[in-house]
Amino acid sequence: MQRTRRHLTAGIVAILAMVGSVLFVPSSAQAYSPNPTVRWAQVDTDNCQRLAGNLTVVAQSDGCRINDSFDGTFFRKDPNGVAIKVELYVGSTLVAKSEFHPYGEVLWAYDTRDDSDTIYTTLRVRETGPLYGPYRGPVNGGDLYNLSITDGSTVSMAVNDNNDPNNLDQLIALQGTA
């Protein structure tokens, strides 16, 4: 009788542990709702002229600077290059950013806020060229992706709020030049 009771108790404990692990496992990141506010700039890296967008670009002798509350951005001068920077905000808080740097053909992806969400950045060379990504940054940090793109190639950068190919929730798509 005691043995049966022990087995029954052990079985109940095992079932409760299993149910608890299913109920209390953290869920995967969900898409922002509503979508974050997008601020961006396309920058001519010959002369630091902002070609489009709403971020302030500051010309310096060796490149172009765009300030932000995380770590700022610096695009080195690169003849015929067009850089891209995207910042995403929830309220007044910077939650993510992505940058394409023509000099060295690199992409930076950042997740600047530990808020159980992230964004995904892809880069396509020309209309039919290779697709890089989707990339995402680590929580409260950024990752550098060194790409092999021929100078002068047009690149399209898309920033999505989801990684589900059936529901990417594209926030912005911009073009630059490697």
C-alpha positions in Angstrom: 0.0 0.0 0.0 2.8 2.4 0.9 4.7 1.5 -2.2 1.6 2.3 -4.4 1.1 5.6 -2.6 4.7 6.5 -3.2 4.4 5.7 -6.9 1.2 7.7 -7.1 2.7 10.7 -5.4 5.8 10.5 -7.6 3.6 10.3 -10.7 1.5 13.3 -9.6 4.7 15.3 -8.9 6.1 14.4 -12.4 2.9 15.5 -14.1 2.8 18.8 -12.2 6.4 19.5 -13.1 5.7 18.7 -16.7 2.6 21.0 -16.8 4.5 23.7 -15.0 7.4 23.6 -17.4 5.0 24.0 -20.3 3.1 26.9 -18.7 6.1 28.8 -17.5 8.5 28.6 -20.4 9.2 32.1 -21.7 7.6 32.6 -25.1 9.5 33.7 -28.2 9.6 37.3 -29.1 6.5 38.8 -30.5 6.2 41.6 -33.1 6.0 45.1 -31.7 2.4 46.3 -31.6 2.0 49.0 -32.6 5.1 49.1 -34.9 8.0 51.1 -33.6 8.6 54.6 -35.0 11.3 54.5 -37.7 14.0 57.2 -38.1 16.5 56.8 -40.9 19.1 58.3 -43.2 20.7 57.5 -46.6 24.1 59.1 -46.6 26.5 59.9 -49.5 29.8 58.8 -48.0 31.7 61.0 -50.5 30.6 64.3 -48.8 28.3 63.2 -45.9 25.3 64.7 -47.5 22.0 63.2 -46.2 20.3 62.0 -49.4 17.0 61.2 -47.7 15.6 60.5 -44.2 15.2 62.4 -41.0 18.4 61.7 -39.0 21.0 64.5 -38.6 24.3 63.7 -40.4 27.5 65.5 -39.2 30.4 65.8 -41.6 33.9 65.1 -40.2 37.2 65.1 -42.0 37.4 61.3 -42.3 33.7 60.4 -42.5 30.1 61.0 -41.4 28.7 60.8 -37.9 25.1 60.2 -36.8 24.5 60.4 -33.1 22.2 58.1 -31.1 21.6 57.2 -27.5 23.3 53.7 -27.8 26.8 54.1 -29.3 26.4 56.4 -32.2 27.3 55.7 -35.9 30.4 56.6 -38.0 30.5 56.0 -41.7 34.0 56.2 -43.1 34.4 58.0 -46.4 34.0 55.7 -49.4 33.8 57.1 -53.0 30.4 56.5 -54.6 29.1 54.8 -51.4 25.7 55.3 -50.0 25.3 54.3 -46.4 22.0 53.4 -44.6 21.1 53.9 -40.9 17.7 52.9 -39.4 16.7 53.6 -35.8 13.6 52.1 -34.2 11.9 53.7 -31.2 9.1 52.8 -28.9 8.0 56.1 -27.4 11.3 57.9 -26.9 13.4 54.8 -26.3 15.7 53.4 -29.0 15.0 49.7 -29.2 16.9 48.6 -32.2 19.0 49.9 -35.1 20.6 48.6 -38.3 23.4 50.1 -40.4 24.9 49.4 -43.8 28.5 50.7 -44.1 29.8 50.9 -47.7 33.4 51.1 -46.5 34.3 47.4 -46.0 30.8 46.3 -47.0 29.5 45.6 -43.5 26.1 45.4 -41.8 25.6 46.1 -38.2 22.4 44.8 -36.4 21.6 46.0 -32.9 19.0 45.1 -30.3 19.4 48.0 -27.9 16.7 47.2 -25.4 16.0 44.0 -23.3 12.2 44.0 -24.1 11.6 40.4 -25.3 11.5 41.6 -28.9 14.0 42.1 -31.7 14.1 43.1 -35.4 15.6 41.3 -38.4 17.6 42.9 -41.1 18.3 41.5 -44.6 20.4 42.8 -47.4 20.1 41.9 -51.0 22.7 42.8 -53.7 21.1 44.1 -56.8 17.6 42.8 -57.6 18.6 39.2 -58.1 21.9 39.0 -56.3 22.7 37.2 -53.1 20.5 37.7 -50.0 22.3 38.2 -46.7 20.5 37.5 -43.4 18.1 37.7 -41.7 20.4 39.2 -39.0 19.6 40.3 -35.5 21.7 41.8 -32.8 22.2 40.4 -29.4 20.2 41.9 -26.5 21.7 45.2 -25.5 24.4 44.9 -28.2 25.3 44.8 -31.8 26.8 42.3 -34.2 29.0 43.1 -37.2 28.5 41.1 -40.4 31.3 41.4 -42.9 29.9 40.9 -46.4 31.6 40.4 -49.8 29.9 42.9 -52.0 31.5 44.4 -55.1 32.1 48.2 -54.9 29.4 50.1 -56.8 26.7 47.4 -56.3 23.2 48.5 -55.3 22.1 47.0 -52.0 18.6 46.8 -50.6 18.2 46.7 -46.9 14.9 45.6 -45.3 14.2 45.8 -41.6 11.4 43.5 -40.4 9.7 43.1 -37.1 9.3 39.3 -37.6 11.3 36.4 -39.0 8.3 34.4 -40.2 8.6 34.3 -44.0 4.8 34.4 -44.3 4.5 37.5 -42.1 7.7 39.6 -42.1 6.0 42.8 -41.0 8.4 45.0 -43.0 9.1 48.3 -41.2 11.2 49.9 -43.9 13.2 49.1 -47.0 16.0 51.4 -48.3 18.7 51.3 -51.0 22.4 52.0 -50.6 25.5 51.5 -52.6 28.5 49.4 -51.7 
